[in-house]
Amino acid sequence: MREAGWLEWSSFGVLVAALLVVDIAYASRGERGRSVRKAWIWSGLWIGVALAFGAWIAVRLGSDAGLAYLTAYVLEKSLSIDNLAVFAVVFAQTGVPPALQSRALLWGVLGALVMRALLIAVGIYVLERFHWLVYPFGALLAYAAIQTIRGEAGRRPWVESTCALCSSWISRFIPIVPQLHGNRFIAKIEGKRFATPLLVALIAIESADLVFAVDSIPAVLAVTRDPFLVYSSNIFALLGLRALYGVIGDLFTRFWYLRLGLAALLGFVALKLVLSDVVHIPSTLSLAIIVTILAVAGLASRFMPSPARGTRRPAASACSHLDQIKVVEPSGHACLDCVAVGDTWTHLRMCMTCGHVGCCDDSKNKHATAHFHGTGHPVIRSIEPGETWRWCYVDRVDF
């Protein structure tokens, strides 16, 4: 297998740049990619381009290189499906509508191109320098397999802590305004800059991709450690991610055993990585195993009953405490509990039942929450300039 030279790298760079232009132009079309049918068509086109590039690699660098690229691409593309499921939770938590989700995903992909390059370079370097790291990497993949089986439940607490517009750690760096301001990531209100829910969603997406990259890059390194093959397979799996997001709900609806298949994939590459010094699994066999796992998951979804049938979580109910909202005035314009102990506060929230003012959960004392626990008054609202946001503590429903 011949190593990639300047021609392969430059051709890859030009092709990726052209595809990004197409993707951005496609994004500017607005409604074009909304339907599931069009999303499937565009996903198929992106996959076709990736496979054609793999054929070009086979011609240029040899059949072994082409096979290693194809195996890495199929693995990375499969694992990205679970990534998109978390993105769906991010958008649900931040309230970003479908019309703006594509914008957040586009910038997320652009950031991922740079981040993946750095992580791949580091991963290849440390494995070449410290070979014993294959064992903790294998353990990390095994843990990722368990998290994949758990699905959203395993990652939901992190998503909620990041995307909660009231208590997100992001507000420690820039205050958050809970209303969308068009397609802007930053809003300027009364001379002060605020992060919009769109920026919160973007940061959450980039953070999620970082977490997934820590899982998926070791998985690809179990297939090949050639920098060109690892990076190109990663990038082609990322391209078209927005189109694939349009079919994510359809995928998990039709193929309810898909998540178990993804967990099995991670388990396989964990074993391949850990046993690499003892057992050599050729790329042909690796690709066959990966395709078999996905095929079994698809056939099981087609012919076996859904494991989730009868165990679906009930939808969130509407807030039942609207009658407890009274016409009250704020008891002050500072968190008196913080003032009493000499602390500062970040955001202020007012109880809609009695007018008590407390600090939000992004302040260390969380006096607004403490007031709820002490009184049972369930509904608060922000009294920050320009905000009319309300929150029900009991039902956890933003209304």
Sequence and secondary structure as in RCSB ss.txt:
>XXXX:A:sequence
MREAGWLEWSSFGVLVAALLVVDIAYASRGERGRSVRKAWIWSGLWIGVALAFGAWIAVRLGSDAGLAYLTAYVL
EKSLSIDNLAVFAVVFAQTGVPPALQSRALLWGVLGALVMRALLIAVGIYVLERFHWLVYPFGALLAYAAIQTIR
GEAGRRPWVESTCALCSSWISRFIPIVPQLHGNRFIAKIEGKRFATPLLVALIAIESADLVFAVDSIPAVLAVTR
DPFLVYSSNIFALLGLRALYGVIGDLFTRFWYLRLGLAALLGFVALKLVLSDVVHIPSTLSLAIIVTILAVAGLA
SRFMPSPARGTRRPAASACSHLDQIKVVEPSGHACLDCVAVGDTWTHLRMCMTCGHVGCCDDSKNKHATAHFHGT
GHPVIRSIEPGETWRWCYVDRVDF
>XXXX:A:secstr
     HHHHHHHHHHHHHHHHHHHHHHTTGGGG SHHHHHHHHHHHHHHHHHHHHHHHHHH HHHHHHHHHHHHH
HHHHHHHHHHHHHHHHHHHT  HHHHHHHHHHHHHHHHHHHHHHHHHHHHHHHH GGGHHHHHHHHHHHHHHHHH
THHHHHHHHHHHH TTT GGGGTS B SS  TT SEEEETTEEEE HHHHHHHHHHHHHHHHHHHHHHHHHTT  
 HHHHHHHHHHHHTTHHHHHTTHHHHHHH TTHHHHHHHHHHHHHHHHHTTTT    HHHHHHHHHHHHHHHHHH
HHHS  TTTT         S GGG      S SS HHHHHHT   S EEEETTT  EEE TTSSS HHHHHHHHH
   EEEE STT   EEETTTTEE 
